[in-house]
Amino acid sequence: MSDLKNIQEAVEQAAEYVQATWQQVVMGSETVPGAKPISLNISLRRLYADSIVLDKQLTGMGSVSQRILAAKKIAEQLENGSGPWDMKPMLLNGPKARVGKNGKYNIIPFRHGTGGNSDSNYKTMPTQVYKQARELKASVRAGNAMKYGGRLPAQGKPGQNPTTGYQHKNDKYEGMVRVEKTHKTAKQSQYMSFRVVSERSDPNSWIHPGYEAHHIAKSVADFCRPAVEDMIRHGAEADIQQAFVSIGLR
C-alpha cells in the first residue's frame, strides 16, 4: 500500500469531492448538467443528502477503491422515479400513530409558507390567505400540549387528490393555526394545518403521486469524471516518479 500512497490519497480526495458535489446538488446549492433540481421541502432533501456516504473497500494488495452510496429509500425514489403509493400503512404504523375506539389513527401536520426566507421550502400560501392567517390569535405550546388560538375558516371549495380524483372534505387552509414561538430576541410564527388519517379513511384519500426521476447520481458522476481522472493521474505520476527515485532512476 505504501508504494501507491499518492494514488491512495488521490482516490480518497476524489471520493470526497464527488460526495460533496452530490450532496450540494441534492440540497440545491450546486447545479450540474442533466440533474433536475429537487423541488421538495428541505427535510426530504437533507434526508437524501445525509445518506450519501463514503464506503471504503480494499480491492487487493497495493490498491484501494471507494464507493459513494446513498442508502435511503428517498434517494432511490428520486433517482429512478417512483409511481403512486398508499401512505396510510406508513402513517398508521409510525411512532406518532395512536389507537382509538375505531382503530389506528394519526394527526398529520402540514406547514404553509409565507414567502419569507425562513420557510422558503414550504409552498407559499396565497396573499389573501396569509393576510387572514397572520391576524389569527396565536397558538402557543404549554409544556407538552398546545394551547390553540384562532383557526382559519374555509377559503374555498375543497380540492381533489390529483392522482385518484378523491374529493377532499376540507380545503387545504381550513382550520389553519398560527403557532407562535418565542426566541431570545424575537417571536416567530409558523402556519400549520392538521389532517387526520385513520383505518377508516377512504382508500383513495392518502395516495402519494410518486416522484419523477431526477438522475442526479449519473449527472454528478459525468460532471466530476474529468476532475477525478486528473486527480488520480497526478497521483499515479507522483508514485511512478517516487518509484524511479527509489531504484536510482531519474
Secondary structure, DSSP 8 states (H G I E B T S, - for coil): -GGGHHHHHHHHHHHHHHHHHHHHHHHTS---TT-----S-HHHHHHHHHTEEEEEEEEETTEEEEEEEE-SHHHHHHHH-B--EE-HHHHHTSTT-EEETTEEEEEEEEEEB-SSGGGTTS-B--HHHHHHHTTS--BEEETTEEE--------S---B-TTT--B-SS-TTTT-EEEEEE-SS-EEEEEEEEEEEETTS-TTTTEE--B----HHHHHHHHHHHHHHHHHHHHHHHHHHHHHHHTT--
